[in-house]
């Protein structure tokens, strides 16, 4: 570049010298040199400015790239931190995925329940020949079985909306204990919405809140296998329905809760795919927790109305079934192990009581928690029509009167349900006769007044929040005794002895 410049300079100077007069050569040469120097400086400044602009543009591109990367990184971190995954320490709540703002949550949990039944030898040689066949049919051998396997899926959306789905993979066995009575099915499935704490809505298949024990899932009960037999006999089972419920405090000091519901009145969807006859079931419950000087007391009252008329397949629950080809149902309360109490009075069948028409049930219950002592109790009374089940002028028989209850006492040797040892006992009673006190059997039957008394003693060891083991000893007295021949060691209507042990694993 320097050599080229000097060459151009020489050519310009030489040309000027040749053309200019000799005396002006010196001045002309000086002017040309100064002009050329000015051009060179201007060119250098232009090159420097271009270089500076290139450097600035490169720096700006790097800065933009860095900022884009920072924004993308922050967005990824924010997205990752918006959801949390973990295991809920509370028993049975399971695994969860939830948003950090608490608006949305998915929980997946469940439990496995194993059950052992201890039955005495049937000793059929001690049973009268007329009752021997029925006694043999009633008897079950001791067994260890998988009693329940269930999962639950709980979805919360925007805090106010929720969905609960509870599939069952193994259900309670039949009355002979020979096999599952249910394969995979939906135990419960419902949606719920919270408008306010005092007004919530639930719709779908679920167990209504009639009765104290219906508010607890099986794995949270204090005795093995099932709810008490009076609850199972007179409380509605799982079915399709709509319920309004909620709670508040009166005068800021008296907690009160309520529920009212209307249901199909025909059983679970796998028992009754559509409404059986248009006759709905209506339930209501209210509880209060009055202030106490010591301990905590909750008192509840219940009401239920339904109709059994055997149209379009009839209604089913834990103690009632329709009889095909007739206009009536059979009511037959059962024990926690599935033993039928309501035989025909002669010991030759296990048919229970014929019913047809409306049933009105009322009940009351309480819980008194004075740690380490806990007391609970329920009493229920039902009036059941028996229309068209008599003969002649007495075709509509007097209503059945079905009443009974239970009382329990528990003592925490140490700890609580998270980790502890509970010993407890329960006394249950049921009586079925008619409202006039002079029982008349349905036509063609040998029905008799039924009285059942059951005592249960047990202990539960809560190993940790997710595992517990339990053992119960059950003593049962049934009158007429022939209704219970063949159950465990019962051969002449005496007291019946049975044992239950269970282990529950929650996750």
Beta strands, then each sheet from edge to edge (+ up, - down):
strand 1: 83-87
strand 2: 95-99
strand 3: 105-119
strand 4: 143-157
strand 5: 161-170
strand 6: 185-196
strand 7: 199-206
strand 8: 239-250
strand 9: 254-263
strand 10: 281-289
strand 11: 296-308
strand 12: 320-322
strand 13: 329-331
strand 14: 353-355
strand 15: 357-370
strand 16: 373-386
strand 17: 397-415
strand 18: 420-434
strand 19: 450-464
strand 20: 467-479
strand 21: 496-506
sheet 1: 1+ 2- 3+ 4- 5+ 6- 7+ 8- 9+ 10- 11+ 15- 16+ 17- 18+ 19- 20+ 21-
sheet 2: 12+ 13- 14+
end
